Amino acid sequence: MGVMESEQRTRSRGRTSSGTTRPFGMIRDHWLGVAKKKVRREVDLFFEVFLIHGEVTSSDKVVRENIPHVQGTWAPSYILRLFVIPVSVASIWLTVTNHQDNSTYGNLDFINLLGLKYMVCISAISAGYALAAAVSSWVKCLVTKAWFFFVSDQVVAYLLVTSGAAVGEIVYLAYKGDRDVTWSEACSSYGTFCTRLKIALAFHALTLCCFFVLAVISAYRVFSMFEPPLPSKDKEVEERTT
């Protein structure tokens, strides 16, 4: 009897243990499946956002033609950067060599005006940056740095705006003067100087337009790496499915 009772007890324990372990095993398998699905989705999203759009290089084997957004915007940005270089150099040359002597008022040179010196410095910076950016567009490790070009294009564009505004005010005062502070116009006495100054400002404005387009292209390349936000209804459906 004692042996039979002990066998019955062991059988009952085995049943209870197996009966209790089965639900835990099902719950474990369920949550493991959910976790695997989430990890798989995160990995797929990672490769979609970064590898497809060119932000992650796999052993430095990223080819420019395989990046959709770089393929469509690389040629226009490269041409614009090359175009900026001679335009900026022309603006610098016209400004630096601009001087005129007047028998009544004396010699007028670009060094006498702080705004012109500032424009020369910014034009030199824009030309140097455009050359460096054009060269770096052929380097594989720098092609995918869309954030760098986006920020630097914005900074150069803002600097060109400030220097262009300063020289524009100088040109306006040279032609119109300012009666409130008893400034007479100077272009009647320095006509050649004013003409060359207007041409230099036009080249500077053309450089600004090029960098404005470059900033738009860089912004497109950066923000196209991310998917547009989902509408509220789609978010609710996605949350329910997850």
C-alpha positions in Angstrom: 0.0 0.0 0.0 2.8 2.4 0.9 4.5 1.8 -2.4 1.3 2.4 -4.4 0.5 5.6 -2.5 4.0 6.9 -3.2 3.6 6.1 -6.9 0.3 7.9 -7.0 1.8 10.9 -5.3 4.6 11.1 -7.8 2.2 10.8 -10.7 0.0 13.5 -9.3 3.0 15.8 -8.8 4.1 15.1 -12.4 0.7 16.0 -13.7 0.5 19.2 -11.6 4.0 20.2 -12.7 3.4 19.5 -16.4 0.0 21.3 -16.1 1.6 24.4 -14.6 4.6 24.5 -17.0 2.5 24.3 -20.2 0.8 27.7 -19.8 4.1 29.3 -18.9 5.7 27.8 -22.0 2.9 29.1 -24.2 3.3 32.6 -22.8 7.0 32.4 -23.2 6.7 31.3 -26.8 4.2 34.1 -27.5 6.3 36.9 -26.1 9.4 35.5 -27.8 7.5 35.6 -31.1 6.4 39.2 -30.5 10.0 40.2 -29.6 11.4 38.6 -32.7 8.8 40.5 -34.8 9.8 43.8 -33.2 13.5 43.2 -33.7 12.9 42.2 -37.3 10.9 45.4 -37.9 13.6 47.6 -36.3 16.3 46.0 -38.4 14.3 46.4 -41.6 13.7 50.1 -40.7 17.4 50.6 -40.0 18.4 49.2 -43.4 15.6 51.1 -45.2 16.5 54.5 -43.7 20.3 54.3 -43.7 21.6 51.8 -46.2 19.1 52.7 -49.0 19.6 56.4 -48.5 23.4 56.2 -48.1 24.0 57.0 -44.5 25.6 53.7 -43.6 28.5 52.3 -45.6 29.0 48.5 -45.6 32.8 48.1 -45.4 33.2 51.2 -47.5 31.5 49.6 -50.5 28.7 52.0 -51.0 28.3 52.9 -54.7 27.0 56.3 -55.6 24.7 55.0 -58.3 23.0 52.7 -55.9 21.8 55.6 -53.7 18.6 56.9 -55.2 18.5 60.4 -53.8 22.2 61.0 -54.3 22.0 59.8 -57.9 19.4 62.4 -58.7 20.9 65.4 -57.0 24.6 64.8 -57.3 25.1 66.2 -60.8 23.2 69.5 -60.2 24.9 70.2 -56.9 28.3 69.4 -58.4 27.8 71.7 -61.4 26.6 74.5 -59.2 29.6 74.2 -56.9 31.9 74.4 -59.9 30.0 77.3 -61.3 30.3 79.2 -58.0 34.1 79.2 -58.1 34.7 81.5 -61.1 31.8 83.7 -60.2 33.2 84.3 -56.7 36.7 84.9 -58.1 35.3 87.4 -60.6 33.5 89.3 -57.8 36.7 89.3 -55.8 38.8 90.5 -58.7 36.3 93.3 -59.6 36.2 94.5 -56.0 40.0 94.3 -55.2 41.0 96.1 -58.4 38.3 98.7 -58.1 39.7 102.2 -57.4 39.3 105.6 -59.0 41.2 108.9 -58.6 39.3 112.2 -58.6 41.1 115.5 -58.7 38.6 117.1 -56.3 37.9 114.4 -53.8 41.0 112.3 -54.0 41.5 108.5 -54.5 38.7 106.0 -53.7 39.7 102.4 -53.0 37.8 99.3 -51.8 40.0 99.3 -48.7 38.3 102.5 -47.6 35.0 100.7 -47.2 34.6 98.0 -44.6 31.6 96.4 -46.4 33.6 95.7 -49.5 36.4 94.1 -47.5 33.8 91.9 -45.8 32.3 90.9 -49.2 35.8 90.0 -50.4 36.4 87.7 -47.4 33.0 86.0 -47.7 33.5 85.5 -51.5 36.8 83.9 -50.8 35.3 81.6 -48.2 32.4 80.6 -50.6 34.9 79.9 -53.4 37.1 77.8 -51.2 34.2 75.9 -49.7 32.7 75.3 -53.1 36.0 73.9 -54.4 36.4 71.6 -51.3 32.8 70.4 -51.5 33.2 69.6 -55.2 36.3 67.6 -54.6 34.8 65.8 -51.6 31.8 64.8 -53.7 34.1 62.2 -55.3 35.2 60.8 -52.0 33.1 57.8 -51.0 33.4 58.4 -47.3 32.2 62.0 -47.6 29.4 61.5 -50.3 27.0 60.2 -47.7 27.5 63.0 -45.2 24.4 64.8 -46.1 24.1 66.6 -42.8 27.5 68.2 -43.2 26.7 69.7 -46.6 23.3 70.7 -45.4 24.7 72.7 -42.4 27.7 74.2 -44.3 25.5 75.3 -47.3 23.2 77.0 -45.0 26.0 78.8 -43.2 27.6 80.0 -46.4 24.3 81.2 -47.8 23.6 83.3 -44.6 27.1 84.8 -44.8 26.5 85.7 -48.5 23.2 87.4 -47.5 24.9 89.5 -44.9 27.8 90.6 -47.1 25.4 91.3 -50.0 23.2 93.4 -47.9 26.2 95.4 -46.6 27.4 96.1 -50.2 23.9 96.8 -51.4 23.6 99.6 -48.9 26.9 101.0 -50.0 25.8 101.0 -53.6 22.5 102.6 -52.7 24.2 105.4 -50.7 26.7 105.9 -53.5 23.9 106.5 -56.0 21.3 108.1 -53.9 23.1 109.6 -50.9 21.4 110.4 -47.6 20.0 113.9 -47.0 19.2 113.3 -43.4 22.9 113.0 -42.6 24.0 115.3 -45.4 25.6 112.6 -47.4 25.7 113.5 -51.1 25.8 110.9 -53.8 29.3 109.9 -55.0 28.7 108.1 -58.3 28.7 111.4 -60.3 32.3 111.9 -59.2 33.3 108.2 -59.2 31.3 106.7 -62.0 33.8 104.0 -62.9 34.1 102.9 -59.3 30.3 102.6 -59.0 29.9 100.7 -62.2 32.4 98.1 -61.3 30.9 97.9 -57.8 27.5 97.1 -59.3 28.9 94.4 -61.5 30.7 92.8 -58.5 27.5 92.9 -56.5 25.7 91.2 -59.3 28.3 88.4 -59.3 27.9 88.2 -55.6 24.1 87.9 -55.9 24.5 85.2 -58.5 26.7 83.3 -56.0 24.0 83.7 -53.4 21.4 82.3 -55.7 23.6 79.2 -56.4 24.1 78.6 -52.7 20.4 79.0 -52.1 19.7 76.2 -54.6 22.4 74.1 -53.1 20.9 74.6 -49.6 17.5 73.4 -51.0 19.2 70.4 -52.6 21.0 69.5 -49.4 17.8 69.9 -47.4 16.1 67.5 -49.8 18.8 65.0 -49.5 18.7 65.1 -45.7 15.0 65.1 -45.1 14.3 62.5 -47.8 16.1 59.9 -45.7 13.2 59.9 -43.3 9.7 58.7 -44.0 6.9 61.2 -43.8 4.8 61.1 -40.6 1.8 58.8 -40.7 -1.7 60.2 -40.3 -3.4 59.7 -37.0 -5.7 57.0 -38.3 -2.7 55.0 -39.7 -0.9 55.4 -36.4 -3.9 54.0 -34.5 -4.1 51.0 -36.9 -0.4 50.4 -36.6 -0.5 50.5 -32.8 -3.4 48.1 -32.7 -1.6 45.6 -35.0 1.5 45.8 -32.8 
